[in-house]
Amino acid sequence: MTKNQIFDERTSQLMKVLVESYINDGLPVGSKALVQSSGLKVSPATVRNVMADLEKMGLIHAPHTSAGRVPTVQGYRLFVDSLLSVKQPDEQLLEQLTAHISHSDDQGETLESAMDMLSGMTQMAGLVVLPKKELIALTQIEFIPLSNKRVLAVLIQSDNEVQNRVLQMEHDYAPAQLQQMSNYLNSFLAGKSIKAACQTLLQEMEKTRRQMDDMMRSAIQMATHAFAEHHEAQDDFMISGETNLMQYADNSDMNRMRQLFEAFHEKQHILGLLSKVSDADGVQLFIGQESGYGPLDDCSVIAAPYQIDGQSMGVLGVIGPTRMAYDKVIPIVDLTAKLLTTALNHEN
């Protein structure tokens, strides 16, 4: 039997009010205050008994020298999963969010505007995991002759990034030959990601092995070299509003704050955490120690994936204190991810 199954209505209401009170003012909640806030016709003694039961279950605890109680990580999780009433964004918020996410031809600009908007609206650290390079679609591939049997391969991608590769070939090629090769490759590679293009090249080689002429063979060989030199970029993320976290009492310990800022700089562990969100459906939460990463023990991460052409390309979210207004932040993150998906697909 789960914790929420053994809760009666009164216990659920008291737990809900306790968490909401602590989120609102950051002060441990005592039995008398809980009686007044809950609106229930119960005595402080009855509330103390309920609080004792909640404490035994590991859902609340007493901070040092305090008679009041505050939620534990397990308490926050129960609150979010079973007791939280998420506020649906109103029209004004929707208009604000839409206005802040620019429909720019520059994908990076669009991602950055969404991240900055999240940080500003939540007063927390906003972050966005950048699209994986091998998943970004090719728009065009061109070959330009250089001296000494070298060819410049130009890869134009859907995010408007242009990457150049100098290829050392076995002999020189005339411009007309290279143009023919480019036309041939673009006929079946355009619109595919680098990863998918590599797979297509292998299939093309197998399918046309017997009928393949010298031009086709040279073109596929050249493209294979160009993609082999496309070093898969490490996942990366941008972050803004880190200093917002200094205003929260839960993060007032400067040593912990230093560790958190170092984690932002090192990126590896946070990227590992966010990779769990990439293929998930909708908003995901990691509360306190649920992240499995020490510097985030006093933080909650709320994140959601964004998509391009129906494929998950990255993650958008916020990092803030465990004592945050989940009812407001969750829908903001959810809506922002959806609007970002719309903006990025509009660009494409």
N, C-alpha and C positions, 0 to 999 in steps of 0.2 A: 504493500500500500504506500503510495507516495505522500509527501508532506501535505500537498494541497488537498488530497482526498480526506485526510483526517481533520482538516480545518472546518470548523463550523463558521457560520456567517459572521458571528461576532469576532472570532479570532482573525478571520480574513480582513475584516474592516479595521481592527486595531493594528494589524501588521501593515496594512496599506497606509493608514494615517501616520504611523510611526516613520515609515520610509519617506513619505512625502514631506513630513515636518522636518526631518533631518536634511533632506535635499534643499528645502527652502531656506533654512536659516543656519544649518551647519552645527547646531547645538544638540547634545545628547537629550533624548526625550524621556521625561519622567512620567510616572503613572498619573499624577494630577493633570499635567498638561495634556496627556493622551486622552483622559476622560473628557476634558473640555473640547479638544479638537475633534474627537470622534463623533460627538453628538449622541452617543449611546447612553442609555440610562443604567449605568453600572457604577459600582463603588470603586474607589482607588484600590481597595484591597483585592477586588476581583481582577482588576487590570494588572495588578502586581503578580497575581497567580498566572495569568495568561502570559505575561512577559517572562516569568520564570520558565514556563513551558517552552516558549520560543527560544529562550537562551539554551535550554537543554538540547534543543533540536539543531543548534548551531546557526540559527538565523539572525540573532542579535547578540550583542555583547556589551559589556560595560567598559568604557575607556578608563584610563587611570584616574582614580580618586573621584569618579563621577557616579552619582546615583542614577543618572539617566542611562538610556541604552541607544546604541547606533546599529545599523544593519551590518552584517557580515557580507562577504562575497556571495555566500549561499542565499542570504536574505535578499540581496539585490536581484539575484537570478530568479528567485521565486516571484519577486515583485514584478520583474519585467515579463516573465513567461505567463503568469497567472492573474496578476492583480492590476496591471497597468492598463489605463484607458488612454490609448494613443489619440492625440488630437489631429484630426485630418486638416491639412493645410487649407486656409481660406483663400478666397480669390486674390486678396491683396498680397499674401505671401507668394502665391503662384506667379503673380505679375512681377514681383520683386525678383524672384529667382530667375524667371525667364529673361528679364532685362539685364541681369548680371552676367548671364552666360552668352558670350559673344558668338555670333555665327561668322567666324573669321575663316579666311582661306588658309590660315596658319593653324594647324592642329594643336601645336604647342600653346598658342595664344588662347585657344578655346579651353584647353585643359587648365591652364593657369588661372583664367578668369573664374572657372568653376571652383577651383581650390580656394582662391582668395575670398570668393563670396561665402563659401562654407565657413571659413575661419572667421570672417567678419560677422556673420549672422549668429554663430554659436558662441563666439568669443572663446574658442578653443583652437587647437592646432589643426589646420586643414591639410590634408595630403591627397596626392593622386599618384598612383602607380602608372608609369608611362607604358604605352603599348609595346609589346615585344616586337623587336625589329623583324624577326623572321616571320611574323604574322601579318606585317604590313604589306599591302598588295603592290605589285609592280605595275606601273603605268606604261613604261616603255623601256626598251633596252637598245642602245646604239653602240656601234663600233667605229672608232676613228683611227686611221693608220698613223703610226709614229715611225721613227727611224729605227734601224737595227733590229728588224723583225719583231717590233713591239706594236701592240694594239691597245688603245685606250677603250675600256668598256665603261659605258655610262649607264648607270641604273637609276631610272627616275621612278620614285615611289609615290603612292597615293597621298602621303602626308606632306608632299611637295619637297621632300628631301632628295637631293641628288648625290649619289655616291659614285666615285670614280675608281676604277681598278686598272692598273697597267699590267698587261699580260705579255709574257715573253713567249713568242710563237716559234715554230720551226722554220718558217719562211715569211716573206713579206706578202701582204695582200693589197690589192688595188682598192681604191674607194668604192668602186662599183660592186666589187665582190662583197665587201663588208656591208654595203647597203642591202644587198640581196639577202645576206645572212640575217641582218637585223629584221628585215621584213618577214622572213620565214619564222624566226623565233617569236616576234611580236604577234604573229597570227594565232599562236596557241598558248603563249605565256602571259600576255597582257591580262591584268586583273587577278592574277594568282599571286599568292605570297611567295617569298623566297623558298620557304619550306615546301610548299606545294609545287613550285616550279621545278625544284630538284627532283621530286617524285615524277613529275610529268616528263622531264627529260629522260629519265630511266625508262619510262614506259614507251616513249617515242623511239628510243634507241632499239628497244626490243621489238616493237611493232614494225618498224621500217628497216630492220637490219639488212634484209635482202634487197629491198628496192632503193635503199639510200644512196644518193649520188654523192660526189665529193663535196659539193657545197653544203648539203644537209649535214654530212658527217663533220665537216669543219665547224659549222655553226654550232652544233650541239657540243662539240669539244670545247669551243671557245666559251660558250655560256657556262659549261660545267666548271671551267677554270675560274670564271668570274664569280660564280656563286661560292666556290670553294674558298675564295679569298674574302668572302663576306663573313668576317668574324662575327659570330653571334654575340651581340652586345649583352652585357650583364643587365638584368632587370634593374630598374632604377625608379626612384620616386622623388617628387618635389614636395616640399612642405612649407607652409607659411603660418604665421601666428604662434610660433613656439613660445614667445614671451607671454602670451595670454595665460599660459598655465601657471605662471608665477603668482597670479592673483588668488589662486584657490588655496584655502587653508590646508587641504589634504596634501598639497604638494609644497608646503612651506619649508620642509627640510631641505636645506641647500645641498647637502650631499646627495640626496635622492634626485634633486633637480639636475645636478651635474651629471649623474649617471644617465638620466633620461635624455639630456641634450647630447651626450656622447652616443647614445643609442640612435638618435636621429642622424648623427654624423656617420656612424658606422654602417647603418642601413640593413645589414645582412639579416639580423634576427627579425626586424620589423617586416622586411620583405617576405621572410619565411612565413610569418604569421598571416600576412595579407594574401599570400598565395592560396591559402585555404578558402579565401573569399572568392577568388577569381572564377571558379566553376560552380559556385553556389547559386541558389535561387533567391534573389532579393537581399535584404539587409541582414547582416550578421553582426553579432555582438560578442565581444570578449571582455568580461568584467574582471578587473583585478588579476588575481593569480591564474585565472583561466587562460591567460595568454601564454603561461609557461615561461615567461621571461622576466626576471627580477626587476629591471628598471620600470616595468609597466605594472608592478604590483598594486600601485595606488591609482591606476588609471583604467579607464574603459575605452575600448576601441569600437567604434561603430562604423561599418563600411559596407559598401555594395558594389557589385561589378557594373561596368558600362560596356556596351557592345558596339561593334561596327559590322554591318552586314550580317547580323545574327550571331556573330562570334564574339565571345568574351575577350576583350582586348586589354583590360586593366581594371583597377579598383580605385574608388573614390571614397573618402571617409574623414572622420575626425578622431582625434585623441584628446581626451579630457579627463577630469577627475571622476572617480567612481560616483561621487556625489554630484550627479548631473541631472538635468531635467530630461529624462529619457522620453517622456511623452511628447516633447517638442523636437528634440534632436533627431530621433529616429525617422519621423516623416520628412524632415528637412533633407537628411542624407538620402533617403529613398527617392524623393522627388528630384533632387539634384542629379542623381545618377541617371534617372530616366530622361531628364531634360538634356543632360550631356550626351546621352546616346542619340537623342533626336538631332542635336546640333551637329554631331560628328557625322551622322549618316546624311544629313543635309549637305554637308561639305563635299561628301563623296558623290 
